[in-house]
Amino acid sequence: MLAISGDSPFCHEAYMKARRFPFPLLSDVHRTAIAAYGVHDTERNVAYRSTFVVDRAGNLRWGQAGDRQMVRESAEIFRVLDVIARLR
């Protein structure tokens, strides 16, 4: 598991320390991954709040994206991960 953000590595370090992330937070300051997943809001040069589940083979299995006001439900993400794990 990993997270990707358009913020700088310096910002990530402080954020990860404050929140004690148990996984890497990667910096995409050039917006390469953000654009590849189609979640780059070019007008504001930020990413839409997004979550993607990509399997070990690199296949996109599930995703959701929305504006900053959209709430992501962690229970739904865990449900999706459980379904995918049972399909193996």
N, C-alpha and C positions, 0 to 999 in steps of 0.2 A: 504494500500500500504506500502511496505517496501523494503529495499534494503539489499543485503547480499554481503559482501566482505571478502576476506581472510586476510585483514589487521587487525591490533590490535585495540581494543577499543580506545586506546590513539590516534592513527592516525585518527580514525573516528571522534573523538570529534573535532579536528582541522579542518578536511575537512568539516564537517557539519556546523560549525560556519562560515567558509569562504563562503560556498555556500547557507546557510540558507535553508537546507532541511526541508520540511514540513512533513516528515515521518521518521520513524526509519531506521537507518543503522546498521544492525546486523553484528557482527564479527564471521567469520567462520575460525578461525586460525587453526583448526584441519582438515579443508577441508571436513567435513562431508556432508553438503548440496551441496557443489560444486561437490563432487564425485557422490552423489545421482542423480543429474541432468545430469551427464555425461559431464560436462564441465571442468573437472580438467585436465590441461596440466601437467601431472606427470613429464615430462622431465624438465620443468622449475618451477614446483610446484606453478603454478598460475592458475587462472580461465580464460577460454576464456571469452571475452566480451559477455554477455548473457542477455537476457530479457525473462522472462516467465510470462504468465498470468495464475494464478491459481484461480479457483472460490471458493466461500465460502465453498463448500463441499470438497475442497481439490483436485479437478480434474484439471489436466493440460489442459488448453483450447488452448494455443498458445505459441510458443516459437521460439526463434532464437538465434544462437550462432555463433561466428566467432572469428578470431584472433584479436589481438589488433588494427590492421590497419582497421578493418571493422567499418564502420560508422553505428550507429543505428539511424533510422529515427523516431523521436518522433511522427510525424504525423501518421505514420503507427500504432504505439502502441495505440494512441488515437482512431484511426479508429477501431481497433480490440476491444478495450474496449466498444466502442459504439455499435458495432454489438452484442457483448455478452450481453450487457445490454438490447438490444431490444428483445433478444431471451428469456428473463425471463418470 
